[in-house]
Amino acid sequence: MKVLITGASGLLGRSLLRHLNDKNNTCSSGTTSSDEKCKYTHEDEYEYECVGTALNRAKPPLQKLNLLNNDEVAKLMDNVHPDIVVHCAAERFPDRASANPQRTLAL
């Protein structure tokens, strides 16, 4: 299963990328007890091929992607053909988000 993670250089995206690439992880069952786990591991049920993107902090293996450039996004989607897209990208500076809400929403 191919997963595209935007914002993979940020806190959430980086953690998700690491988690999906770790074949020994089990997922939480959604209960409050830390002892309860799902009945499958990634190895049993799914094999993930993850592609992470970033803009300013895109270092290998991350691919540089400007999410505000529709042509770049379309080209990446055509090349990667992801089964799942997890959008973790965000404006990390609150003052920029406040100053330009249209850009923040477009992101």
PyMOL CGO cylinders between C-alpha atoms (Angstrom):
from pymol import cmd
from pymol.cgo import CYLINDER

trace = [
    CYLINDER, 0.00, 0.00, 0.00, 1.54, 3.30, -1.09, 0.3, 1, 1, 1, 1, 1, 1,
    CYLINDER, 1.54, 3.30, -1.09, 1.12, 6.23, 1.31, 0.3, 1, 1, 1, 1, 1, 1,
    CYLINDER, 1.12, 6.23, 1.31, 1.90, 9.85, 0.45, 0.3, 1, 1, 1, 1, 1, 1,
    CYLINDER, 1.90, 9.85, 0.45, 2.56, 12.02, 3.51, 0.3, 1, 1, 1, 1, 1, 1,
    CYLINDER, 2.56, 12.02, 3.51, 2.67, 15.78, 3.00, 0.3, 1, 1, 1, 1, 1, 1,
    CYLINDER, 2.67, 15.78, 3.00, 4.58, 17.82, 5.56, 0.3, 1, 1, 1, 1, 1, 1,
    CYLINDER, 4.58, 17.82, 5.56, 6.82, 14.86, 6.40, 0.3, 1, 1, 1, 1, 1, 1,
    CYLINDER, 6.82, 14.86, 6.40, 9.52, 17.16, 7.79, 0.3, 1, 1, 1, 1, 1, 1,
    CYLINDER, 9.52, 17.16, 7.79, 7.18, 18.43, 10.51, 0.3, 1, 1, 1, 1, 1, 1,
    CYLINDER, 7.18, 18.43, 10.51, 6.41, 16.90, 13.88, 0.3, 1, 1, 1, 1, 1, 1,
    CYLINDER, 6.41, 16.90, 13.88, 3.26, 14.99, 12.88, 0.3, 1, 1, 1, 1, 1, 1,
    CYLINDER, 3.26, 14.99, 12.88, 4.38, 13.97, 9.38, 0.3, 1, 1, 1, 1, 1, 1,
    CYLINDER, 4.38, 13.97, 9.38, 7.80, 12.82, 10.54, 0.3, 1, 1, 1, 1, 1, 1,
    CYLINDER, 7.80, 12.82, 10.54, 6.26, 10.71, 13.34, 0.3, 1, 1, 1, 1, 1, 1,
    CYLINDER, 6.26, 10.71, 13.34, 3.73, 9.14, 10.98, 0.3, 1, 1, 1, 1, 1, 1,
    CYLINDER, 3.73, 9.14, 10.98, 6.41, 8.35, 8.41, 0.3, 1, 1, 1, 1, 1, 1,
    CYLINDER, 6.41, 8.35, 8.41, 8.56, 6.72, 11.08, 0.3, 1, 1, 1, 1, 1, 1,
    CYLINDER, 8.56, 6.72, 11.08, 5.59, 4.76, 12.47, 0.3, 1, 1, 1, 1, 1, 1,
    CYLINDER, 5.59, 4.76, 12.47, 4.45, 3.42, 9.10, 0.3, 1, 1, 1, 1, 1, 1,
    CYLINDER, 4.45, 3.42, 9.10, 7.99, 2.42, 8.15, 0.3, 1, 1, 1, 1, 1, 1,
    CYLINDER, 7.99, 2.42, 8.15, 8.46, 0.50, 11.42, 0.3, 1, 1, 1, 1, 1, 1,
    CYLINDER, 8.46, 0.50, 11.42, 7.28, -3.04, 10.62, 0.3, 1, 1, 1, 1, 1, 1,
    CYLINDER, 7.28, -3.04, 10.62, 7.21, -4.03, 14.31, 0.3, 1, 1, 1, 1, 1, 1,
    CYLINDER, 7.21, -4.03, 14.31, 4.63, -1.46, 15.39, 0.3, 1, 1, 1, 1, 1, 1,
    CYLINDER, 4.63, -1.46, 15.39, 1.16, -2.41, 16.47, 0.3, 1, 1, 1, 1, 1, 1,
    CYLINDER, 1.16, -2.41, 16.47, -1.61, 0.12, 16.37, 0.3, 1, 1, 1, 1, 1, 1,
    CYLINDER, -1.61, 0.12, 16.37, -3.57, 1.33, 19.36, 0.3, 1, 1, 1, 1, 1, 1,
    CYLINDER, -3.57, 1.33, 19.36, -7.02, -0.16, 19.78, 0.3, 1, 1, 1, 1, 1, 1,
    CYLINDER, -7.02, -0.16, 19.78, -8.52, 3.19, 20.69, 0.3, 1, 1, 1, 1, 1, 1,
    CYLINDER, -8.52, 3.19, 20.69, -9.08, 2.21, 24.31, 0.3, 1, 1, 1, 1, 1, 1,
    CYLINDER, -9.08, 2.21, 24.31, -7.54, 3.92, 27.30, 0.3, 1, 1, 1, 1, 1, 1,
    CYLINDER, -7.54, 3.92, 27.30, -5.67, 0.82, 28.39, 0.3, 1, 1, 1, 1, 1, 1,
    CYLINDER, -5.67, 0.82, 28.39, -2.12, 0.73, 27.03, 0.3, 1, 1, 1, 1, 1, 1,
    CYLINDER, -2.12, 0.73, 27.03, -2.17, -3.08, 27.29, 0.3, 1, 1, 1, 1, 1, 1,
    CYLINDER, -2.17, -3.08, 27.29, -4.84, -3.53, 24.63, 0.3, 1, 1, 1, 1, 1, 1,
    CYLINDER, -4.84, -3.53, 24.63, -3.57, -3.67, 21.06, 0.3, 1, 1, 1, 1, 1, 1,
    CYLINDER, -3.57, -3.67, 21.06, -5.05, -4.36, 17.64, 0.3, 1, 1, 1, 1, 1, 1,
    CYLINDER, -5.05, -4.36, 17.64, -4.89, -7.97, 16.57, 0.3, 1, 1, 1, 1, 1, 1,
    CYLINDER, -4.89, -7.97, 16.57, -2.61, -7.24, 13.63, 0.3, 1, 1, 1, 1, 1, 1,
    CYLINDER, -2.61, -7.24, 13.63, 0.73, -5.71, 13.02, 0.3, 1, 1, 1, 1, 1, 1,
    CYLINDER, 0.73, -5.71, 13.02, 1.78, -3.91, 9.87, 0.3, 1, 1, 1, 1, 1, 1,
    CYLINDER, 1.78, -3.91, 9.87, 3.71, -7.02, 8.90, 0.3, 1, 1, 1, 1, 1, 1,
    CYLINDER, 3.71, -7.02, 8.90, 0.61, -9.23, 9.16, 0.3, 1, 1, 1, 1, 1, 1,
    CYLINDER, 0.61, -9.23, 9.16, -1.88, -7.03, 7.38, 0.3, 1, 1, 1, 1, 1, 1,
    CYLINDER, -1.88, -7.03, 7.38, -0.23, -4.25, 5.41, 0.3, 1, 1, 1, 1, 1, 1,
    CYLINDER, -0.23, -4.25, 5.41, 3.07, -3.42, 3.85, 0.3, 1, 1, 1, 1, 1, 1,
    CYLINDER, 3.07, -3.42, 3.85, 3.53, 0.34, 3.52, 0.3, 1, 1, 1, 1, 1, 1,
    CYLINDER, 3.53, 0.34, 3.52, 5.61, 2.10, 0.92, 0.3, 1, 1, 1, 1, 1, 1,
    CYLINDER, 5.61, 2.10, 0.92, 5.78, 5.67, 2.16, 0.3, 1, 1, 1, 1, 1, 1,
    CYLINDER, 5.78, 5.67, 2.16, 6.64, 8.79, 0.19, 0.3, 1, 1, 1, 1, 1, 1,
    CYLINDER, 6.64, 8.79, 0.19, 7.17, 11.90, 2.28, 0.3, 1, 1, 1, 1, 1, 1,
    CYLINDER, 7.17, 11.90, 2.28, 7.11, 15.46, 1.01, 0.3, 1, 1, 1, 1, 1, 1,
    CYLINDER, 7.11, 15.46, 1.01, 8.36, 18.74, 2.41, 0.3, 1, 1, 1, 1, 1, 1,
    CYLINDER, 8.36, 18.74, 2.41, 9.06, 22.23, 1.16, 0.3, 1, 1, 1, 1, 1, 1,
    CYLINDER, 9.06, 22.23, 1.16, 11.86, 24.12, 2.90, 0.3, 1, 1, 1, 1, 1, 1,
    CYLINDER, 11.86, 24.12, 2.90, 13.30, 21.21, 4.88, 0.3, 1, 1, 1, 1, 1, 1,
    CYLINDER, 13.30, 21.21, 4.88, 13.16, 18.57, 2.14, 0.3, 1, 1, 1, 1, 1, 1,
    CYLINDER, 13.16, 18.57, 2.14, 16.22, 16.39, 2.61, 0.3, 1, 1, 1, 1, 1, 1,
    CYLINDER, 16.22, 16.39, 2.61, 16.47, 12.85, 1.22, 0.3, 1, 1, 1, 1, 1, 1,
    CYLINDER, 16.47, 12.85, 1.22, 14.47, 10.68, 1.36, 0.3, 1, 1, 1, 1, 1, 1,
    CYLINDER, 14.47, 10.68, 1.36, 11.81, 13.44, 1.40, 0.3, 1, 1, 1, 1, 1, 1,
    CYLINDER, 11.81, 13.44, 1.40, 10.70, 14.88, -1.92, 0.3, 1, 1, 1, 1, 1, 1,
    CYLINDER, 10.70, 14.88, -1.92, 10.46, 18.64, -2.32, 0.3, 1, 1, 1, 1, 1, 1,
    CYLINDER, 10.46, 18.64, -2.32, 6.89, 19.73, -3.06, 0.3, 1, 1, 1, 1, 1, 1,
    CYLINDER, 6.89, 19.73, -3.06, 5.22, 23.12, -3.11, 0.3, 1, 1, 1, 1, 1, 1,
    CYLINDER, 5.22, 23.12, -3.11, 1.60, 22.31, -2.32, 0.3, 1, 1, 1, 1, 1, 1,
    CYLINDER, 1.60, 22.31, -2.32, 0.52, 25.72, -3.61, 0.3, 1, 1, 1, 1, 1, 1,
    CYLINDER, 0.52, 25.72, -3.61, 1.76, 24.81, -7.10, 0.3, 1, 1, 1, 1, 1, 1,
    CYLINDER, 1.76, 24.81, -7.10, -0.97, 22.70, -8.73, 0.3, 1, 1, 1, 1, 1, 1,
    CYLINDER, -0.97, 22.70, -8.73, 1.34, 21.51, -11.53, 0.3, 1, 1, 1, 1, 1, 1,
    CYLINDER, 1.34, 21.51, -11.53, 3.90, 20.17, -9.02, 0.3, 1, 1, 1, 1, 1, 1,
    CYLINDER, 3.90, 20.17, -9.02, 1.17, 18.41, -7.05, 0.3, 1, 1, 1, 1, 1, 1,
    CYLINDER, 1.17, 18.41, -7.05, -0.34, 16.85, -10.20, 0.3, 1, 1, 1, 1, 1, 1,
    CYLINDER, -0.34, 16.85, -10.20, 3.07, 15.66, -11.40, 0.3, 1, 1, 1, 1, 1, 1,
    CYLINDER, 3.07, 15.66, -11.40, 3.86, 14.06, -8.03, 0.3, 1, 1, 1, 1, 1, 1,
    CYLINDER, 3.86, 14.06, -8.03, 0.46, 12.36, -7.88, 0.3, 1, 1, 1, 1, 1, 1,
    CYLINDER, 0.46, 12.36, -7.88, 0.97, 10.99, -11.42, 0.3, 1, 1, 1, 1, 1, 1,
    CYLINDER, 0.97, 10.99, -11.42, 4.44, 9.70, -10.51, 0.3, 1, 1, 1, 1, 1, 1,
    CYLINDER, 4.44, 9.70, -10.51, 3.60, 8.23, -7.10, 0.3, 1, 1, 1, 1, 1, 1,
    CYLINDER, 3.60, 8.23, -7.10, 0.03, 6.93, -7.58, 0.3, 1, 1, 1, 1, 1, 1,
    CYLINDER, 0.03, 6.93, -7.58, -0.64, 6.77, -3.82, 0.3, 1, 1, 1, 1, 1, 1,
    CYLINDER, -0.64, 6.77, -3.82, -3.37, 4.58, -2.34, 0.3, 1, 1, 1, 1, 1, 1,
    CYLINDER, -3.37, 4.58, -2.34, -3.62, 6.93, 0.65, 0.3, 1, 1, 1, 1, 1, 1,
    CYLINDER, -3.62, 6.93, 0.65, -2.74, 10.61, 1.07, 0.3, 1, 1, 1, 1, 1, 1,
    CYLINDER, -2.74, 10.61, 1.07, -2.21, 11.92, 4.60, 0.3, 1, 1, 1, 1, 1, 1,
    CYLINDER, -2.21, 11.92, 4.60, -2.06, 15.71, 4.60, 0.3, 1, 1, 1, 1, 1, 1,
    CYLINDER, -2.06, 15.71, 4.60, 0.16, 16.79, 7.51, 0.3, 1, 1, 1, 1, 1, 1,
    CYLINDER, 0.16, 16.79, 7.51, 1.53, 19.98, 5.93, 0.3, 1, 1, 1, 1, 1, 1,
    CYLINDER, 1.53, 19.98, 5.93, 0.69, 23.25, 7.62, 0.3, 1, 1, 1, 1, 1, 1,
    CYLINDER, 0.69, 23.25, 7.62, 1.93, 26.78, 8.07, 0.3, 1, 1, 1, 1, 1, 1,
    CYLINDER, 1.93, 26.78, 8.07, 4.21, 26.46, 11.07, 0.3, 1, 1, 1, 1, 1, 1,
    CYLINDER, 4.21, 26.46, 11.07, 4.39, 30.18, 11.83, 0.3, 1, 1, 1, 1, 1, 1,
    CYLINDER, 4.39, 30.18, 11.83, 1.15, 31.50, 13.40, 0.3, 1, 1, 1, 1, 1, 1,
    CYLINDER, 1.15, 31.50, 13.40, 1.93, 35.12, 12.45, 0.3, 1, 1, 1, 1, 1, 1,
    CYLINDER, 1.93, 35.12, 12.45, 2.18, 34.13, 8.77, 0.3, 1, 1, 1, 1, 1, 1,
    CYLINDER, 2.18, 34.13, 8.77, -1.07, 32.20, 9.01, 0.3, 1, 1, 1, 1, 1, 1,
    CYLINDER, -1.07, 32.20, 9.01, -2.85, 35.22, 10.52, 0.3, 1, 1, 1, 1, 1, 1,
    CYLINDER, -2.85, 35.22, 10.52, -1.36, 37.65, 8.01, 0.3, 1, 1, 1, 1, 1, 1,
    CYLINDER, -1.36, 37.65, 8.01, -2.35, 35.55, 4.99, 0.3, 1, 1, 1, 1, 1, 1,
    CYLINDER, -2.35, 35.55, 4.99, -5.37, 33.35, 5.81, 0.3, 1, 1, 1, 1, 1, 1,
    CYLINDER, -5.37, 33.35, 5.81, -6.12, 32.64, 2.10, 0.3, 1, 1, 1, 1, 1, 1,
    CYLINDER, -6.12, 32.64, 2.10, -2.67, 31.12, 1.63, 0.3, 1, 1, 1, 1, 1, 1,
    CYLINDER, -2.67, 31.12, 1.63, -3.01, 29.15, 4.85, 0.3, 1, 1, 1, 1, 1, 1,
    CYLINDER, -3.01, 29.15, 4.85, -6.35, 27.69, 3.73, 0.3, 1, 1, 1, 1, 1, 1,
    CYLINDER, -6.35, 27.69, 3.73, -4.95, 26.91, 0.28, 0.3, 1, 1, 1, 1, 1, 1,
    CYLINDER, -4.95, 26.91, 0.28, -2.16, 24.95, 1.90, 0.3, 1, 1, 1, 1, 1, 1,
]
cmd.load_cgo(trace, "trace")
